[in-house]
Each structure stands twice: as C-alpha cells, then as structure tokens.
Amino acid sequence: MRHIILHHHIFKNAGMTLDFSLKRQFGDAFANIHDDTSDGMVDEIMLFDYLDRHPDVKAVSSHHFHGQDYASSRRGRRYRFFDFAMVRRPLARFLSIYKFLRRSESADPLANLAKSLGPQ
C-alpha cells in the first residue's frame, strides 16, 4: 500500500507556506495538481492517473480537491491517504482576501469591488 499526503489547499489559509514546507521535506516527491477544466475539480480519475504515472510522489497539494474522499474509490484501495487542510480564523481570512484583492492587478469583478470599497 502506498501512503500519500493530500493537502486540500484552501485559498488564503497559509497553503503556500504549507506547500513550501512539503516541497522542502519531500523535494521531487511533492506535486501540485490543478484542473484547468470548466468544473475546476480534481476527480478520482485525474488523481489516480497522476499517482500511477508518478510512483515516487508522496505528497500532493491542490486547490481543486474539493474535500473529496478518494479512499472510498475502488482504485483508492491501493493507497492510504492522509488528508489535511488548514483553516484560519474567518475574520482574519476575510481581511487577508480583501487585502489580496485590493493589491491585485486582475480585472476580476471581486478585485474591482474590493478596490472600490473601503473596510466598513
């Protein structure tokens, strides 16, 4: 059985710091998986195909896991997953998102809204 750490990377919850730590610990055995399709979710097929093609990977991080239970899959029986996610205090997270969007160069509607409004 292969042991895999799955980091469910939640936006503005210290995920980049955790990714840095995982990369430092595991080196090339750490990977980020992202789904560029319209639904934006790493499904079972995508995860297991990736792990099968990369037998040395021991830790995976993604914004696109969406809290799925990959271990319940038939293919998941070959793996033992250690899932984790960091969750910050809600108000601190909200303020961090707001500051991030105000600094953003993006034309994203939320970034535009953050730039047009001050904290109330």
C-alpha positions as CSV (number, residue, x, y, z in Angstrom):
1,M,0.0,0.0,0.0
2,R,1.3,3.4,-1.0
3,H,1.0,6.3,1.6
4,I,0.1,9.7,0.1
5,I,-0.4,13.1,1.9
6,L,-3.2,15.1,0.3
7,H,-3.1,18.8,1.1
8,H,-6.5,20.4,0.4
9,H,-5.2,23.9,-0.3
10,I,-7.9,26.4,0.7
11,F,-7.4,30.0,-0.7
12,K,-5.8,32.4,1.8
13,N,-5.3,29.8,4.6
14,A,-1.5,29.6,4.7
15,G,-1.5,27.0,1.9
16,M,1.6,28.4,0.1
17,T,3.5,28.1,3.4
18,L,2.4,24.5,3.7
19,D,3.3,23.8,0.1
20,F,6.8,25.3,0.7
21,S,7.2,23.1,3.7
22,L,6.1,20.0,1.8
23,K,8.3,20.8,-1.1
24,R,11.3,21.3,1.3
25,Q,10.5,18.0,3.0
26,F,9.7,15.8,0.0
27,G,11.6,17.5,-2.9
28,D,10.6,15.9,-6.2
29,A,8.2,13.6,-4.3
30,F,5.9,16.6,-3.8
31,A,3.5,17.7,-6.5
32,N,0.7,20.2,-7.2
33,I,-2.3,19.1,-9.2
34,H,-4.6,21.6,-10.8
35,D,-7.6,21.1,-13.0
36,D,-8.0,23.6,-15.8
37,T,-11.4,22.3,-17.0
38,S,-14.5,24.3,-16.5
39,D,-15.6,22.4,-13.3
40,G,-12.3,23.1,-11.6
41,M,-12.2,19.8,-9.7
42,V,-9.6,17.1,-9.5
43,D,-11.7,13.9,-9.8
44,E,-10.8,10.3,-8.9
45,I,-9.6,9.5,-12.5
46,M,-7.3,12.5,-12.6
47,L,-5.8,11.9,-9.2
48,F,-5.2,8.1,-9.6
49,D,-3.9,8.5,-13.2
50,Y,-1.4,11.1,-11.9
51,L,-0.3,8.9,-9.0
52,D,0.0,5.9,-11.3
53,R,2.2,7.9,-13.7
54,H,4.3,9.3,-10.8
55,P,5.1,6.4,-8.5
56,D,7.7,8.4,-6.4
57,V,5.2,11.1,-5.4
58,K,4.4,11.0,-1.6
59,A,2.6,14.4,-1.1
60,V,0.2,16.2,-3.3
61,S,-1.4,19.7,-2.9
62,S,-4.3,21.2,-4.8
63,H,-6.9,23.9,-4.7
64,H,-9.1,21.5,-6.6
65,F,-9.6,18.5,-4.3
66,H,-13.0,20.0,-3.0
67,G,-13.0,17.8,0.1
68,Q,-13.4,14.5,-1.9
69,D,-12.9,11.1,-0.2
70,Y,-10.6,9.5,-2.7
71,A,-10.0,6.5,-0.4
72,S,-13.6,5.3,-0.9
73,S,-12.9,4.7,-4.5
74,R,-12.2,1.1,-5.7
75,R,-8.9,2.4,-7.1
76,G,-8.2,4.1,-3.8
77,R,-7.6,0.8,-2.1
78,R,-4.1,0.8,-3.3
79,Y,-3.4,4.0,-1.4
80,R,-3.6,5.2,2.2
81,F,-4.4,8.9,2.1
82,F,-3.6,11.4,4.9
83,D,-5.8,14.3,4.1
84,F,-5.4,17.7,5.7
85,A,-6.3,21.3,5.2
86,M,-5.6,24.5,7.2
87,V,-8.5,26.8,8.1
88,R,-7.8,30.2,9.5
89,R,-10.0,32.3,11.7
90,P,-12.8,33.5,9.5
91,L,-12.4,37.3,10.1
92,A,-8.6,37.1,9.6
93,R,-9.1,35.1,6.4
94,F,-11.7,37.6,5.1
95,L,-9.4,40.5,5.8
96,S,-6.5,38.7,4.1
97,I,-8.7,38.0,1.0
98,Y,-9.8,41.7,0.9
99,K,-6.2,43.0,1.1
100,F,-5.1,40.5,-1.6
101,L,-7.9,41.6,-3.9
102,R,-7.1,45.3,-3.4
103,R,-3.5,44.7,-4.4
104,S,-4.5,42.6,-7.4
105,E,-3.8,43.7,-11.0
106,S,-6.6,41.5,-12.2
107,A,-9.8,42.8,-13.8
108,D,-11.7,40.2,-11.7
109,P,-15.0,41.6,-10.5
110,L,-14.2,40.9,-6.9
111,A,-10.9,42.7,-7.2
112,N,-12.7,45.7,-8.7
113,L,-15.2,45.6,-5.9
114,A,-12.5,45.4,-3.2
115,K,-10.7,48.4,-4.8
116,S,-13.9,50.5,-4.9
117,L,-14.9,49.8,-1.3
118,G,-13.1,50.5,1.9
119,P,-13.5,48.4,5.1
120,Q,-16.7,49.4,6.7
